[in-house]
């Protein structure tokens, strides 16, 4: 089994929110609809990662000064 990344954790949270929220899964959907849901969850996860990076400190990003 592959190790989960923070991006994976964000995608899981996004998918849970999409399913539980106002945007509910249709009762009838195309056979490969799960692929669209997964892609959407990872798009949200990517946005979450971008925001996290934008607001993180240099130390959190692994950037250290030479002194």
Gaussian input, Z-matrix of N, CA and C with variables (Angstrom, degrees):
# hf/3-21g

backbone

0 1
 N
 C     1     B1
 C     2     B2     1     A1
 N     3     B3     2     A2     1     D1
 C     4     B4     3     A3     2     D2
 C     5     B5     4     A4     3     D3
 N     6     B6     5     A5     4     D4
 C     7     B7     6     A6     5     D5
 C     8     B8     7     A7     6     D6
 N     9     B9     8     A8     7     D7
 C    10    B10     9     A9     8     D8
 C    11    B11    10    A10     9     D9
 N    12    B12    11    A11    10    D10
 C    13    B13    12    A12    11    D11
 C    14    B14    13    A13    12    D12
 N    15    B15    14    A14    13    D13
 C    16    B16    15    A15    14    D14
 C    17    B17    16    A16    15    D15
 N    18    B18    17    A17    16    D16
 C    19    B19    18    A18    17    D17
 C    20    B20    19    A19    18    D18
 N    21    B21    20    A20    19    D19
 C    22    B22    21    A21    20    D20
 C    23    B23    22    A22    21    D21
 N    24    B24    23    A23    22    D22
 C    25    B25    24    A24    23    D23
 C    26    B26    25    A25    24    D24
 N    27    B27    26    A26    25    D25
 C    28    B28    27    A27    26    D26
 C    29    B29    28    A28    27    D27
 N    30    B30    29    A29    28    D28
 C    31    B31    30    A30    29    D29
 C    32    B32    31    A31    30    D30
 N    33    B33    32    A32    31    D31
 C    34    B34    33    A33    32    D32
 C    35    B35    34    A34    33    D33
 N    36    B36    35    A35    34    D34
 C    37    B37    36    A36    35    D35
 C    38    B38    37    A37    36    D36
 N    39    B39    38    A38    37    D37
 C    40    B40    39    A39    38    D38
 C    41    B41    40    A40    39    D39
 N    42    B42    41    A41    40    D40
 C    43    B43    42    A42    41    D41
 C    44    B44    43    A43    42    D42
 N    45    B45    44    A44    43    D43
 C    46    B46    45    A45    44    D44
 C    47    B47    46    A46    45    D45
 N    48    B48    47    A47    46    D46
 C    49    B49    48    A48    47    D47
 C    50    B50    49    A49    48    D48
 N    51    B51    50    A50    49    D49
 C    52    B52    51    A51    50    D50
 C    53    B53    52    A52    51    D51
 N    54    B54    53    A53    52    D52
 C    55    B55    54    A54    53    D53
 C    56    B56    55    A55    54    D54
 N    57    B57    56    A56    55    D55
 C    58    B58    57    A57    56    D56
 C    59    B59    58    A58    57    D57
 N    60    B60    59    A59    58    D58
 C    61    B61    60    A60    59    D59
 C    62    B62    61    A61    60    D60
 N    63    B63    62    A62    61    D61
 C    64    B64    63    A63    62    D62
 C    65    B65    64    A64    63    D63
 N    66    B66    65    A65    64    D64
 C    67    B67    66    A66    65    D65
 C    68    B68    67    A67    66    D66
 N    69    B69    68    A68    67    D67
 C    70    B70    69    A69    68    D68
 C    71    B71    70    A70    69    D69
 N    72    B72    71    A71    70    D70
 C    73    B73    72    A72    71    D71
 C    74    B74    73    A73    72    D72
 N    75    B75    74    A74    73    D73
 C    76    B76    75    A75    74    D74
 C    77    B77    76    A76    75    D75
 N    78    B78    77    A77    76    D76
 C    79    B79    78    A78    77    D77
 C    80    B80    79    A79    78    D78
 N    81    B81    80    A80    79    D79
 C    82    B82    81    A81    80    D80
 C    83    B83    82    A82    81    D81
 N    84    B84    83    A83    82    D82
 C    85    B85    84    A84    83    D83
 C    86    B86    85    A85    84    D84
 N    87    B87    86    A86    85    D85
 C    88    B88    87    A87    86    D86
 C    89    B89    88    A88    87    D87
 N    90    B90    89    A89    88    D88
 C    91    B91    90    A90    89    D89
 C    92    B92    91    A91    90    D90
 N    93    B93    92    A92    91    D91
 C    94    B94    93    A93    92    D92
 C    95    B95    94    A94    93    D93
 N    96    B96    95    A95    94    D94
 C    97    B97    96    A96    95    D95
 C    98    B98    97    A97    96    D96
 N    99    B99    98    A98    97    D97
 C   100   B100    99    A99    98    D98
 C   101   B101   100   A100    99    D99
 N   102   B102   101   A101   100   D100
 C   103   B103   102   A102   101   D101
 C   104   B104   103   A103   102   D102
 N   105   B105   104   A104   103   D103
 C   106   B106   105   A105   104   D104
 C   107   B107   106   A106   105   D105
 N   108   B108   107   A107   106   D106
 C   109   B109   108   A108   107   D107
 C   110   B110   109   A109   108   D108
 N   111   B111   110   A110   109   D109
 C   112   B112   111   A111   110   D110
 C   113   B113   112   A112   111   D111
 N   114   B114   113   A113   112   D112
 C   115   B115   114   A114   113   D113
 C   116   B116   115   A115   114   D114
 N   117   B117   116   A116   115   D115
 C   118   B118   117   A117   116   D116
 C   119   B119   118   A118   117   D117
 N   120   B120   119   A119   118   D118
 C   121   B121   120   A120   119   D119
 C   122   B122   121   A121   120   D120
 N   123   B123   122   A122   121   D121
 C   124   B124   123   A123   122   D122
 C   125   B125   124   A124   123   D123
 N   126   B126   125   A125   124   D124
 C   127   B127   126   A126   125   D125
 C   128   B128   127   A127   126   D126
 N   129   B129   128   A128   127   D127
 C   130   B130   129   A129   128   D128
 C   131   B131   130   A130   129   D129
 N   132   B132   131   A131   130   D130
 C   133   B133   132   A132   131   D131
 C   134   B134   133   A133   132   D132
 N   135   B135   134   A134   133   D133
 C   136   B136   135   A135   134   D134
 C   137   B137   136   A136   135   D135
 N   138   B138   137   A137   136   D136
 C   139   B139   138   A138   137   D137
 C   140   B140   139   A139   138   D138
 N   141   B141   140   A140   139   D139
 C   142   B142   141   A141   140   D140
 C   143   B143   142   A142   141   D141
 N   144   B144   143   A143   142   D142
 C   145   B145   144   A144   143   D143
 C   146   B146   145   A145   144   D144
 N   147   B147   146   A146   145   D145
 C   148   B148   147   A147   146   D146
 C   149   B149   148   A148   147   D147
 N   150   B150   149   A149   148   D148
 C   151   B151   150   A150   149   D149
 C   152   B152   151   A151   150   D150
 N   153   B153   152   A152   151   D151
 C   154   B154   153   A153   152   D152
 C   155   B155   154   A154   153   D153
 N   156   B156   155   A155   154   D154
 C   157   B157   156   A156   155   D155
 C   158   B158   157   A157   156   D156
 N   159   B159   158   A158   157   D157
 C   160   B160   159   A159   158   D158
 C   161   B161   160   A160   159   D159
 N   162   B162   161   A161   160   D160
 C   163   B163   162   A162   161   D161
 C   164   B164   163   A163   162   D162
 N   165   B165   164   A164   163   D163
 C   166   B166   165   A165   164   D164
 C   167   B167   166   A166   165   D165
 N   168   B168   167   A167   166   D166
 C   169   B169   168   A168   167   D167
 C   170   B170   169   A169   168   D168
 N   171   B171   170   A170   169   D169
 C   172   B172   171   A171   170   D170
 C   173   B173   172   A172   171   D171
 N   174   B174   173   A173   172   D172
 C   175   B175   174   A174   173   D173
 C   176   B176   175   A175   174   D174
 N   177   B177   176   A176   175   D175
 C   178   B178   177   A177   176   D176
 C   179   B179   178   A178   177   D177
 N   180   B180   179   A179   178   D178
 C   181   B181   180   A180   179   D179
 C   182   B182   181   A181   180   D180
 N   183   B183   182   A182   181   D181
 C   184   B184   183   A183   182   D182
 C   185   B185   184   A184   183   D183
 N   186   B186   185   A185   184   D184
 C   187   B187   186   A186   185   D185
 C   188   B188   187   A187   186   D186
 N   189   B189   188   A188   187   D187
 C   190   B190   189   A189   188   D188
 C   191   B191   190   A190   189   D189
 N   192   B192   191   A191   190   D190
 C   193   B193   192   A192   191   D191
 C   194   B194   193   A193   192   D192
 N   195   B195   194   A194   193   D193
 C   196   B196   195   A195   194   D194
 C   197   B197   196   A196   195   D195
 N   198   B198   197   A197   196   D196
 C   199   B199   198   A198   197   D197
 C   200   B200   199   A199   198   D198

   B1=1.4524
   B2=1.5272
   B3=1.3147
   B4=1.4613
   B5=1.5195
   B6=1.3175
   B7=1.4620
   B8=1.5230
   B9=1.3126
   B10=1.4644
   B11=1.5172
   B12=1.3174
   B13=1.4579
   B14=1.5239
   B15=1.3219
   B16=1.4609
   B17=1.5318
   B18=1.3211
   B19=1.4687
   B20=1.5238
   B21=1.3426
   B22=1.4636
   B23=1.5259
   B24=1.3255
   B25=1.4682
   B26=1.5335
   B27=1.3358
   B28=1.4660
   B29=1.5269
   B30=1.3269
   B31=1.4704
   B32=1.5232
   B33=1.3236
   B34=1.4698
   B35=1.5253
   B36=1.3233
   B37=1.4624
   B38=1.5306
   B39=1.3219
   B40=1.4661
   B41=1.5228
   B42=1.3127
   B43=1.4618
   B44=1.5224
   B45=1.3176
   B46=1.4643
   B47=1.5255
   B48=1.3183
   B49=1.4576
   B50=1.5193
   B51=1.3165
   B52=1.4640
   B53=1.5291
   B54=1.3142
   B55=1.4659
   B56=1.5229
   B57=1.3236
   B58=1.4583
   B59=1.5274
   B60=1.3122
   B61=1.4622
   B62=1.5162
   B63=1.3015
   B64=1.4658
   B65=1.5193
   B66=1.3141
   B67=1.4580
   B68=1.5236
   B69=1.2977
   B70=1.4696
   B71=1.5207
   B72=1.3128
   B73=1.4645
   B74=1.5239
   B75=1.3085
   B76=1.4667
   B77=1.5218
   B78=1.3133
   B79=1.4687
   B80=1.5230
   B81=1.3085
   B82=1.4533
   B83=1.5187
   B84=1.3025
   B85=1.4546
   B86=1.5186
   B87=1.3100
   B88=1.4638
   B89=1.5288
   B90=1.3138
   B91=1.4698
   B92=1.5255
   B93=1.3254
   B94=1.4623
   B95=1.5348
   B96=1.3188
   B97=1.4653
   B98=1.5208
   B99=1.3218
   B100=1.4681
   B101=1.5304
   B102=1.3225
   B103=1.4647
   B104=1.5258
   B105=1.3349
   B106=1.4670
   B107=1.5268
   B108=1.3383
   B109=1.4673
   B110=1.5256
   B111=1.3195
   B112=1.4646
   B113=1.5286
   B114=1.3307
   B115=1.4680
   B116=1.5208
   B117=1.3311
   B118=1.4608
   B119=1.5196
   B120=1.3304
   B121=1.4678
   B122=1.5244
   B123=1.3256
   B124=1.4675
   B125=1.5256
   B126=1.3294
   B127=1.4736
   B128=1.5257
   B129=1.3293
   B130=1.4651
   B131=1.5281
   B132=1.3292
   B133=1.4714
   B134=1.5267
   B135=1.3256
   B136=1.4664
   B137=1.5258
   B138=1.3263
   B139=1.4677
   B140=1.5285
   B141=1.3325
   B142=1.4540
   B143=1.5309
   B144=1.3285
   B145=1.4641
   B146=1.5312
   B147=1.3166
   B148=1.4667
   B149=1.5259
   B150=1.3197
   B151=1.4612
   B152=1.5263
   B153=1.3218
   B154=1.4643
   B155=1.5239
   B156=1.3203
   B157=1.4523
   B158=1.5279
   B159=1.3236
   B160=1.4579
   B161=1.5329
   B162=1.3217
   B163=1.4581
   B164=1.5223
   B165=1.3178
   B166=1.4622
   B167=1.5243
   B168=1.3064
   B169=1.4610
   B170=1.5195
   B171=1.3129
   B172=1.4641
   B173=1.5246
   B174=1.3280
   B175=1.4626
   B176=1.5309
   B177=1.3403
   B178=1.4537
   B179=1.5216
   B180=1.3414
   B181=1.4696
   B182=1.5208
   B183=1.3383
   B184=1.4536
   B185=1.5025
   B186=1.3391
   B187=1.4584
   B188=1.5297
   B189=1.3044
   B190=1.4559
   B191=1.5296
   B192=1.3175
   B193=1.4527
   B194=1.5236
   B195=1.3348
   B196=1.4624
   B197=1.5196
   B198=1.3482
   B199=1.4535
   B200=1.4735
   A1=109.11
   A2=115.40
   A3=120.55
   A4=110.35
   A5=115.15
   A6=119.85
   A7=109.21
   A8=115.59
   A9=120.02
   A10=109.67
   A11=114.86
   A12=121.05
   A13=108.69
   A14=115.61
   A15=119.60
   A16=109.60
   A17=116.76
   A18=121.10
   A19=110.57
   A20=116.82
   A21=120.73
   A22=110.79
   A23=116.31
   A24=120.64
   A25=110.13
   A26=116.48
   A27=119.98
   A28=110.64
   A29=117.31
   A30=120.74
   A31=110.81
   A32=116.91
   A33=119.87
   A34=110.59
   A35=116.29
   A36=119.90
   A37=110.41
   A38=116.48
   A39=120.46
   A40=111.11
   A41=116.70
   A42=120.66
   A43=110.79
   A44=116.42
   A45=120.42
   A46=110.05
   A47=116.48
   A48=120.87
   A49=112.49
   A50=116.71
   A51=120.31
   A52=111.01
   A53=115.99
   A54=120.57
   A55=110.88
   A56=117.35
   A57=121.30
   A58=113.20
   A59=116.30
   A60=120.61
   A61=113.37
   A62=113.59
   A63=120.10
   A64=111.81
   A65=116.83
   A66=120.82
   A67=106.49
   A68=116.40
   A69=120.73
   A70=110.66
   A71=115.64
   A72=119.96
   A73=109.98
   A74=117.98
   A75=119.63
   A76=110.44
   A77=116.07
   A78=119.21
   A79=110.99
   A80=116.53
   A81=120.79
   A82=108.09
   A83=116.21
   A84=118.84
   A85=109.77
   A86=114.85
   A87=119.21
   A88=110.18
   A89=117.10
   A90=121.75
   A91=114.96
   A92=118.00
   A93=119.56
   A94=112.59
   A95=117.14
   A96=121.66
   A97=111.84
   A98=116.49
   A99=119.81
   A100=111.74
   A101=116.76
   A102=119.97
   A103=110.43
   A104=116.72
   A105=120.66
   A106=111.01
   A107=116.34
   A108=120.55
   A109=110.21
   A110=117.70
   A111=121.64
   A112=110.92
   A113=116.03
   A114=119.58
   A115=110.81
   A116=116.57
   A117=120.83
   A118=112.03
   A119=116.13
   A120=120.44
   A121=110.49
   A122=117.14
   A123=119.64
   A124=111.95
   A125=118.65
   A126=120.12
   A127=109.55
   A128=115.89
   A129=120.16
   A130=109.90
   A131=116.78
   A132=121.28
   A133=110.85
   A134=116.93
   A135=120.54
   A136=110.62
   A137=116.53
   A138=120.37
   A139=110.46
   A140=116.82
   A141=120.65
   A142=110.99
   A143=116.86
   A144=120.64
   A145=110.62
   A146=116.45
   A147=121.03
   A148=110.68
   A149=117.16
   A150=120.93
   A151=111.64
   A152=115.80
   A153=120.22
   A154=110.08
   A155=116.76
   A156=121.19
   A157=111.13
   A158=116.01
   A159=121.11
   A160=111.29
   A161=116.97
   A162=121.23
   A163=113.90
   A164=117.09
   A165=119.50
   A166=110.43
   A167=115.74
   A168=121.10
   A169=109.18
   A170=116.57
   A171=120.88
   A172=110.37
   A173=117.11
   A174=120.74
   A175=110.45
   A176=117.63
   A177=121.30
   A178=111.99
   A179=116.03
   A180=120.19
   A181=112.01
   A182=116.95
   A183=120.10
   A184=113.36
   A185=116.92
   A186=121.50
   A187=107.55
   A188=116.02
   A189=119.93
   A190=109.20
   A191=115.05
   A192=118.77
   A193=109.52
   A194=117.11
   A195=121.04
   A196=112.09
   A197=119.27
   A198=118.66
   A199=113.62
   D1=137.41
   D2=179.33
   D3=-73.66
   D4=146.13
   D5=175.50
   D6=-71.51
   D7=142.44
   D8=178.16
   D9=-81.58
   D10=139.23
   D11=175.92
   D12=-99.55
   D13=170.55
   D14=175.90
   D15=-60.98
   D16=-37.35
   D17=177.29
   D18=-60.24
   D19=-42.02
   D20=177.21
   D21=-62.15
   D22=-42.27
   D23=179.52
   D24=-62.76
   D25=-42.38
   D26=177.43
   D27=-63.35
   D28=-41.05
   D29=179.41
   D30=-63.73
   D31=-39.87
   D32=177.79
   D33=-63.01
   D34=-41.94
   D35=178.92
   D36=-65.47
   D37=-40.91
   D38=179.26
   D39=-63.61
   D40=-44.40
   D41=179.87
   D42=-63.43
   D43=-41.72
   D44=177.30
   D45=-60.17
   D46=-43.77
   D47=178.71
   D48=-64.19
   D49=-41.24
   D50=179.00
   D51=-63.41
   D52=-43.44
   D53=-177.77
   D54=-70.68
   D55=-40.01
   D56=-176.05
   D57=-83.25
   D58=-20.69
   D59=-174.72
   D60=-82.54
   D61=-161.26
   D62=-178.63
   D63=-67.49
   D64=-26.04
   D65=179.16
   D66=-88.39
   D67=84.02
   D68=-176.59
   D69=-87.94
   D70=155.46
   D71=175.92
   D72=-63.83
   D73=134.91
   D74=175.86
   D75=-65.93
   D76=150.89
   D77=-180.00
   D78=-67.54
   D79=-30.39
   D80=175.66
   D81=-123.29
   D82=123.10
   D83=178.64
   D84=-139.09
   D85=162.67
   D86=-177.09
   D87=-62.99
   D88=156.10
   D89=-174.84
   D90=-55.58
   D91=-33.47
   D92=-178.67
   D93=-107.07
   D94=27.13
   D95=-179.72
   D96=-60.39
   D97=-29.79
   D98=179.87
   D99=-58.13
   D100=-29.90
   D101=178.49
   D102=-66.63
   D103=-41.34
   D104=178.12
   D105=-64.34
   D106=-41.49
   D107=178.77
   D108=-63.60
   D109=-42.01
   D110=179.64
   D111=-64.81
   D112=-44.07
   D113=178.61
   D114=-60.97
   D115=-42.56
   D116=178.79
   D117=-63.66
   D118=-41.29
   D119=179.55
   D120=-63.78
   D121=-40.22
   D122=179.23
   D123=-72.67
   D124=-29.16
   D125=173.78
   D126=-63.46
   D127=-42.47
   D128=177.51
   D129=-65.46
   D130=-42.49
   D131=178.42
   D132=-59.97
   D133=-40.94
   D134=178.63
   D135=-62.07
   D136=-40.68
   D137=177.98
   D138=-65.24
   D139=-38.60
   D140=177.53
   D141=-64.34
   D142=-41.78
   D143=178.69
   D144=-64.10
   D145=-40.66
   D146=179.12
   D147=-61.99
   D148=-45.12
   D149=178.46
   D150=-64.95
   D151=-40.56
   D152=179.33
   D153=-61.33
   D154=-44.23
   D155=179.52
   D156=-64.86
   D157=-40.36
   D158=-179.32
   D159=-60.96
   D160=-34.49
   D161=-175.01
   D162=-102.77
   D163=4.33
   D164=-179.62
   D165=-87.57
   D166=162.12
   D167=177.85
   D168=-86.57
   D169=166.19
   D170=178.00
   D171=-59.36
   D172=-38.61
   D173=-179.51
   D174=-63.65
   D175=-42.18
   D176=178.85
   D177=-64.67
   D178=-30.32
   D179=179.44
   D180=-82.75
   D181=-7.15
   D182=-179.27
   D183=87.39
   D184=16.41
   D185=179.26
   D186=-102.11
   D187=118.98
   D188=-177.72
   D189=-121.02
   D190=149.16
   D191=176.87
   D192=-75.90
   D193=158.78
   D194=-176.72
   D195=-81.09
   D196=-10.49
   D197=179.99
   D198=-94.17

